[in-house]
Structure formats: structure tokens, C-alpha cells
Amino acid sequence: MSTFGQMIKVSLFGESHGKMIGITIHHLPAGLRLPIKKMSELLTKRRGNTALSTPRREPDPFEIISGYFKGYTTGAPLTIVIPNQDTRSKDYTPEILRPSHADLTSWEKYQGHQDYRGSGHFSGRLTAMIVILGAIAEDLLLKKNIYIGSHLASIHIHEDDLFPTNISLELIKRLNESHFPLINEEKEELFKQTILSAKDQKDSVGGRIETAIINIPSGYGEPFFDSMESIISHLIFSVPSVKGIEFGEGFNITKLYGSEANDPIEVKNQKITMTKNNSGGIQGGISNGMPITFKVAIKPTASIGKPQSTVNIKTMENTTLELVGRHDPSIVPRVLPVINAITAYAVLEMICRNEGISWMI
């Protein structure tokens, strides 16, 4: 189901080529001002750079249709919608399955009644609503001085520098202000040329996004099923195109001895801290006071112009598909603000499970 949350419950609705997409957010307290400007700014970042992303140009004029009155939340369910305006449904043929899309699985699950246009409800188009949710969550987390930022850790085979053990607020703010966030900004031209080269070849490339949550206190999360990793991972995998996640040193930790992998503990300025952060700020499923860091693997965009083998489900015959339409040669830069957004929501949900919602006002 497209619903999540115990304390701040959210529901996504709509399809890529339907009349509109939307989100309903439950349990926000009355009296909150929404960060309207930030919502618009993050939607702009998600739209991406024209040369590096899809030519589909949705202006995303969101409308708040319930739960908001005279500039404040009312305590009722908050519902926000965005109309779909720049659709080209003729680009989609229902009987020809697109490789690595949800065409086959949705056709089998919903017995042919799914909206196949632009992947329907499975489309990354709905992440526009996640960005709006994230803008609200990020704004609330500022009340606790918690910041979230990400950078393009890699595009195809090319890699950016990774976050240091101690991550400054200045670095997070710089990344959040950038439309192509990199720790090593000298890599920008290489990354962009890699994406454009794939575009010229009618192909696509993937990459990794590294995310940091700073100033998050220790004590959030529960052992086992509601651990901090569990909740973040659950929500990260709700973002289309995500194929993997690793916290801290991640899979690379398997190459280390325990003496290398462990994070030494020390007292510094009357505060318990660690000299390394291989655990990614989480131990026993609970935040330990260090920055929470994780990397997300984003697959190459499934829609490419090269010939691909597939099936015609109407005739049940093998065929070849050469996609036409408007597609991203790399979805990674546009996914980055979505990862920030869903992470902010995950942290907000975890805090509210511990402390309720009264701190928001």
C-alpha cells in the first residue's frame, strides 16, 4: 500500500498521466506554518537540469486543498495536490512490456487493469509529493537543529570523495544549496560528461548517493524491527530506482579486521563521542550521537533508446522495443532531493514515536 507511518501517517495517490498526484499527511498539529518557499525550491531541484534530465517539463504548481487555513495547519488531514500538465500518453503501448519497468509485475498483479501510462502509480512522478513531505519534515527538524544533506557519491564508474568522520554544518549547507552537489566540486564536469555521453548513445547510467544526518542525538530507534536502519531503509526503498543501501562503511566493513572496523569511544569536551564512524551513527538499531551516514545505489534509468528484447503480451510473442519519448540519461541527480526528503520524514517519524508531536509548536 502507498501509506506509511504511525505518528505522522502519509498516503500517496495519483498516477503519472492522471489528472493529478497528491499526498495526505495525518496527525500534524494545528498551528504550523508550512515552508511554502522551501517546498517550491525543492520541487525545482527535483525537476533537474534540462540537458541532463527528461525534457518533460512539469511546472508543479502545488495546491493545498485541506488541513490549512489562514496560513496555518488546522490539525485536520493535510492534503496537497499537483496537476499533471505535460503528459504524452501516446508514447506508451500497453501490450509491449518495457524491460526493468513495473509493466510486467503490475500487469500480472492487477490483471491488466493498471494504468500503464508512464508507469502509472509506480512512476517516479509521485516523488514530487515526497519532496513536499520532505520540505515540511526538514523545516520541523530545524527546531531540533537536525540537518540532512547528500551528494552524488558516484556516477557510473566515477566517484566523488566521501563524507569525513566529522561533518560540518557548512558542508551540509553547501551541498543543499547546489543543484549538482559534490564534495569534490572538481568532479562536476566529469560527472556531467558521463551522463551526456550515455545520452548520446541512447543509453543511461546509474550511481550512488551518500546522505548524512547531523546533530541527531543518541537514543532514537528501537532494537530489531523498528531500528533506525529498518525505518530509513523501508522508506528509502519506497523511492523508485533504488536498488541498495549501506550504512557507514557498509559492505566494505567485511574487508576489515574488528580492530579496524570498531569505532573507538572517547570523552571530548565532557561529551562521549567516537574517533571513527564506521557504524554510520547507529549501533544496536539506535542513534549513537555521531552523524548518521548511508549510501544508496540508484540503477541506470530503465527507459533507453537502444533496441531491447521483450514480449508482446497481447500476442504472447517475442519482440524488440526501441523506446521513444522523454527519459533521463541518469536519474541520480533528480533522485538526490527525494532521498533527502524521505530521510527527513524518516527522522521526523522516529522522533515523534519517542516524543510525540507537541514539540513541533
C-alpha positions in Angstrom: 0.0 0.0 0.0 1.1 3.6 -0.6 0.7 4.5 3.1 3.2 4.7 5.8 3.7 5.9 9.4 2.4 5.5 12.9 2.8 9.0 14.3 2.9 11.1 11.1 1.0 8.9 8.7 1.2 9.7 4.9 -0.7 8.4 1.9 0.4 9.0 -1.8 -2.2 9.0 -4.6 -2.5 9.6 -8.3 -0.7 8.4 -11.5 1.9 9.8 -13.8 -0.5 10.6 -16.6 -3.7 11.0 -14.5 -5.3 14.3 -13.6 -3.1 14.9 -10.6 -0.9 13.4 -8.0 -1.2 14.1 -4.3 -0.3 13.3 -0.7 -2.3 13.4 2.5 -0.4 13.9 5.8 -2.2 12.9 9.0 -1.5 14.0 12.6 0.3 17.2 12.1 -0.6 19.5 15.0 -2.7 22.6 14.4 -0.9 26.0 14.2 2.1 25.1 12.0 3.2 27.4 9.2 4.2 25.4 6.1 7.5 26.2 4.4 5.9 27.2 1.1 9.1 28.7 -0.4 11.2 25.6 0.5 8.5 23.3 -1.0 8.8 25.2 -4.3 12.6 25.3 -4.2 12.9 21.5 -3.7 10.4 20.8 -6.4 12.6 22.9 -8.7 15.7 20.8 -7.8 13.8 17.6 -8.4 12.9 18.7 -11.9 16.6 18.8 -12.7 18.8 20.2 -15.5 17.2 20.1 -18.9 20.3 18.8 -20.7 20.9 16.1 -18.1 17.3 15.0 -17.5 14.0 14.3 -19.1 12.5 17.0 -21.4 9.2 16.6 -19.6 8.6 20.0 -18.1 6.1 19.9 -15.3 5.8 23.3 -13.6 4.5 21.6 -10.4 2.1 24.3 -9.1 1.0 22.6 -5.9 -2.3 23.3 -4.2 -3.2 22.8 -0.6 -6.8 21.6 -0.6 -7.4 20.6 3.0 -6.0 21.0 6.5 -4.6 24.5 6.0 -6.5 27.7 6.8 -5.3 31.3 7.1 -1.7 30.3 6.9 -1.7 27.6 9.5 -2.4 23.9 9.7 -5.8 23.1 11.3 -5.0 19.7 12.8 -7.2 18.0 10.1 -5.5 15.8 7.4 -3.3 18.0 5.2 -3.8 17.2 1.6 -1.7 18.7 -1.2 -2.0 18.0 -4.9 -0.1 18.8 -8.1 -1.8 18.7 -11.5 -0.2 16.7 -14.4 0.1 19.1 -17.3 2.9 17.9 -19.6 1.8 14.4 -20.4 2.3 12.5 -23.7 0.3 9.2 -23.2 0.7 8.3 -26.9 4.3 7.3 -26.2 3.1 4.2 -24.3 1.9 1.0 -25.9 0.1 -1.2 -23.3 0.9 -4.6 -25.0 4.7 -4.1 -25.2 6.4 -4.6 -21.9 9.3 -2.3 -21.1 12.3 -4.1 -19.6 13.1 -3.4 -16.0 9.9 -1.3 -15.5 6.9 -2.3 -13.4 4.9 -3.2 -16.6 5.1 -6.9 -16.2 4.6 -7.1 -12.5 1.7 -4.6 -12.4 0.0 -6.3 -15.3 0.2 -9.6 -13.5 -0.8 -8.2 -10.1 -3.7 -6.1 -11.3 -4.8 -8.4 -14.1 -4.4 -5.8 -16.9 -6.4 -3.0 -15.1 -3.4 -1.0 -14.1 -2.7 2.5 -15.6 0.3 1.7 -17.8 0.9 5.3 -19.0 4.2 6.5 -17.7 4.2 3.6 -15.2 1.0 5.0 -13.6 1.1 4.9 -9.8 4.6 3.2 -9.9 6.1 6.3 -11.6 8.8 8.4 -10.2 6.5 11.3 -10.9 4.9 10.7 -7.5 8.2 11.6 -5.8 7.2 15.2 -6.3 4.9 14.7 -3.3 7.7 13.1 -1.3 9.7 16.2 -1.9 6.9 18.3 -0.5 6.6 16.0 2.5 10.4 16.3 3.0 10.3 20.1 2.9 7.8 20.1 5.8 9.8 17.5 7.7 13.1 19.3 7.2 11.6 22.5 8.4 10.3 20.8 11.6 13.7 19.2 12.2 15.3 22.6 12.3 13.6 23.1 15.6 15.9 20.4 16.9 18.9 21.6 14.9 19.0 18.5 12.8 20.2 18.8 9.2 20.2 16.4 6.3 22.4 16.7 3.2 23.5 14.4 0.3 26.0 14.4 -2.5 26.5 12.4 -5.7 28.9 9.8 -4.4 29.3 8.3 -7.9 28.0 8.4 -11.5 28.7 5.2 -13.4 32.4 4.3 -12.6 33.4 7.8 -11.4 33.5 8.6 -7.7 33.3 11.7 -5.5 35.0 12.0 -2.2 33.1 10.6 0.8 31.9 12.3 3.9 34.6 12.7 6.6 34.1 11.4 10.2 33.1 14.9 11.4 30.7 16.6 9.0 30.3 20.3 9.3 27.1 22.2 9.0 28.8 24.4 6.4 29.4 21.4 4.2 25.8 20.3 4.5 24.5 23.8 3.7 26.8 24.0 0.7 25.5 20.7 -0.7 21.9 21.7 -0.1 22.4 24.9 -2.0 23.9 23.2 -5.0 21.9 21.9 -8.0 24.7 19.3 -8.6 26.0 18.5 -5.1 29.6 17.2 -4.9 32.1 17.2 -2.1 34.9 17.5 -4.6 33.5 20.1 -7.0 36.3 19.5 -9.5 34.5 16.2 -10.5 31.4 18.1 -11.8 32.4 18.3 -15.4 33.4 14.6 -15.5 30.2 13.5 -14.0 28.1 15.7 -16.4 30.0 14.5 -19.4 29.5 10.9 -18.4 25.7 11.5 -18.3 25.7 13.3 -21.6 27.8 10.6 -23.2 25.3 8.0 -22.2 22.5 10.2 -23.6 24.3 10.4 -26.9 24.5 6.6 -27.1 20.7 6.3 -26.3 21.7 4.7 -23.0 21.7 5.5 -19.3 23.9 5.4 -16.2 23.3 4.9 -12.5 25.2 5.9 -9.5 25.3 6.3 -5.7 24.0 9.0 -3.3 25.6 9.5 0.1 23.5 11.0 2.8 24.3 12.5 6.2 22.1 13.4 9.1 24.0 15.7 11.5 23.2 16.8 15.1 20.9 13.9 15.7 21.1 13.0 19.4 21.7 9.4 20.6 18.7 7.3 21.7 16.4 7.3 18.6 15.3 3.9 17.2 14.4 0.6 18.7 16.0 -2.8 18.6 15.2 -5.2 15.8 12.1 -4.4 13.7 11.9 -0.6 14.4 15.6 0.1 14.4 16.8 3.3 12.9 18.3 1.4 9.9 15.0 -0.5 9.5 12.8 2.6 9.2 15.2 4.5 7.0 15.7 1.5 4.7 12.0 0.8 4.5 11.4 4.4 3.3 14.5 4.6 1.1 13.3 1.5 -0.9 10.0 3.2 -1.5 11.8 5.6 -3.9 11.7 4.3 -7.5 15.1 3.3 -8.9 16.7 2.4 -5.5 18.5 -0.9 -5.6 20.6 -0.9 -2.4 21.5 0.8 0.8 24.5 0.6 3.1 25.2 2.4 6.4 28.5 3.8 7.4 31.3 1.7 6.0 28.7 -0.7 4.7 29.8 -3.7 2.6 33.4 -2.5 2.8 33.4 -3.3 6.5 33.6 -7.0 5.6 37.1 -6.4 4.4 38.3 -5.0 7.7 39.5 -6.7 10.9 37.4 -6.0 14.0 40.2 -3.8 15.3 39.9 -1.7 12.2 36.1 -1.7 12.0 35.2 -0.8 15.6 34.6 2.9 16.4 36.8 3.9 19.4 35.0 5.8 22.1 36.4 8.8 24.0 35.3 11.8 26.1 35.8 15.1 24.4 34.6 18.4 25.9 32.7 16.4 28.6 30.8 14.6 25.8 31.1 10.9 24.8 32.0 10.7 21.1 33.9 8.4 18.7 37.1 8.9 16.7 35.7 6.9 13.7 32.2 6.4 12.4 32.3 3.1 10.5 28.9 2.2 12.1 27.3 5.2 10.4 26.0 6.7 13.6 23.8 3.7 14.5 24.6 0.8 16.9 22.0 -1.7 18.1 19.5 0.0 15.9 19.8 3.2 17.9 21.4 6.5 17.0 24.7 7.0 18.9 25.2 10.7 18.5 27.5 10.6 15.6 26.3 11.7 12.1 24.1 9.0 10.6 25.6 8.2 7.1 24.4 5.9 4.4 24.9 5.3 0.7 22.1 4.5 -1.7 22.5 2.7 -5.1 20.4 4.1 -7.9 20.1 1.9 -11.0 20.5 3.2 -14.6 17.3 4.6 -16.0 15.3 1.7 -17.4 13.9 3.7 -20.4 16.6 3.8 -23.1 16.5 4.2 -26.9 18.6 1.1 -27.7 16.8 -2.0 -29.0 15.8 -4.3 -26.2 14.3 -7.8 -26.2 10.8 -8.0 -24.7 7.3 -9.6 -25.1 4.0 -8.5 -26.7 1.5 -9.7 -24.0 -1.4 -9.5 -26.5 0.1 -11.9 -29.0 2.5 -13.6 -26.5 5.3 -13.3 -29.0 8.9 -12.2 -28.5 9.6 -8.7 -30.0 12.1 -5.9 -29.9 11.5 -2.5 -28.3 13.2 0.8 -29.1 11.7 3.4 -26.7 10.9 6.8 -27.9 9.8 9.6 -25.5 11.3 11.8 -22.8 13.7 10.0 -20.5 16.6 10.8 -18.1 20.0 9.6 -19.2 20.7 9.4 -15.5 18.0 9.7 -12.8 20.6 10.1 -10.0 20.8 13.9 -9.7 17.0 14.1 -9.6 16.7 11.4 -7.1 19.0 13.1 -4.6 16.5 15.7 -3.3 14.0 12.8 -3.0 16.4 10.9 -0.8 16.9 13.9 1.4 13.2 14.3 1.6 12.3 10.8 2.5 15.2 10.7 5.1 13.8 13.8 6.7 10.4 12.2 7.0 12.0 9.0 8.5 13.8 11.0 11.2 10.7 13.0 11.9 8.6 9.8 12.3 11.2 8.3 14.6 11.4 11.4 16.8 7.6 11.6 17.1 7.5 7.9 18.1 9.8 8.8 21.0 8.5 12.3 21.9 5.0 12.8 20.4 4.2 15.9 18.3 3.8 18.6 20.9 7.4 19.8 20.4 6.6 21.0 16.9 4.6 24.0 18.1 
